[in-house]
Amino acid sequence: MEWKVRGIRGATTVTENTAIAMAIAVNELLDEIEACNVFQPDDLVCVFFTVTTDLDAMFPAAAARKRPGWNHVPLIDLQQMDVQESLPRCIRILLQVNTLLPQSAMIHRYLHQAHSLRPDLDMHMSSQRLV
């Protein structure tokens, strides 16, 4: 087996545009992704966060940066496209991770209202949990 870069997706929503609500949501999502996948912060190539236009209270990367071991992980925040009737107050994430595992072993997490974005990726999470 050889090391490859794999992608792990996820998303969550918040009920209000506040720094506290966004930080809690980011950490909850990252906790879920870390609990379901086998990697250490040092395995992360980079992490992309996007937010919908109705979220501007904080940068999601600022919350991630405070996590243990995440101080050297390249993080970036981006504005999500403003598509009519899209899910409001949504934070999306794409982690790129070095791993020996195949892409099919990556477990994606969609929390709260974001579950509606990709129920096909999230529906079998409990049976694939690796911890």
Secondary structure in CASP SS format (residue, H / E / C, confidence):
PFRMAT SS
TARGET T0000
AUTHOR 0000-0000-0000
METHOD secondary structure of the structure
MODEL  1
M C 1.00
E C 1.00
W C 1.00
K E 1.00
V E 1.00
R E 1.00
G E 1.00
I E 1.00
R E 1.00
G E 1.00
A E 1.00
T E 1.00
T E 1.00
V C 1.00
T C 1.00
E C 1.00
N C 1.00
T C 1.00
A H 1.00
I H 1.00
A H 1.00
M H 1.00
A H 1.00
I H 1.00
A H 1.00
V H 1.00
N H 1.00
E H 1.00
L H 1.00
L H 1.00
D H 1.00
E H 1.00
I H 1.00
E H 1.00
A H 1.00
C H 1.00
N C 1.00
V C 1.00
F C 1.00
Q C 1.00
P H 1.00
D H 1.00
D H 1.00
L E 1.00
V E 1.00
C E 1.00
V E 1.00
F E 1.00
F E 1.00
T E 1.00
V E 1.00
T C 1.00
T C 1.00
D C 1.00
L C 1.00
D C 1.00
A C 1.00
M C 1.00
F C 1.00
P H 1.00
A H 1.00
A H 1.00
A H 1.00
A H 1.00
R H 1.00
K C 1.00
R C 1.00
P C 1.00
G C 1.00
W C 1.00
N C 1.00
H C 1.00
V C 1.00
P C 1.00
L E 1.00
I E 1.00
D E 1.00
L E 1.00
Q E 1.00
Q C 1.00
M C 1.00
D C 1.00
V C 1.00
Q C 1.00
E C 1.00
S C 1.00
L C 1.00
P C 1.00
R C 1.00
C E 1.00
I E 1.00
R E 1.00
I E 1.00
L E 1.00
L E 1.00
Q E 1.00
V E 1.00
N E 1.00
T E 1.00
L C 1.00
L C 1.00
P C 1.00
Q H 1.00
S H 1.00
A H 1.00
M C 1.00
I C 1.00
H C 1.00
R E 1.00
Y E 1.00
L C 1.00
H H 1.00
Q H 1.00
A H 1.00
H H 1.00
S H 1.00
L C 1.00
R C 1.00
P H 1.00
D H 1.00
L H 1.00
D H 1.00
M C 1.00
H C 1.00
M H 1.00
S H 1.00
S H 1.00
Q H 1.00
R C 1.00
L C 1.00
V C 1.00
END
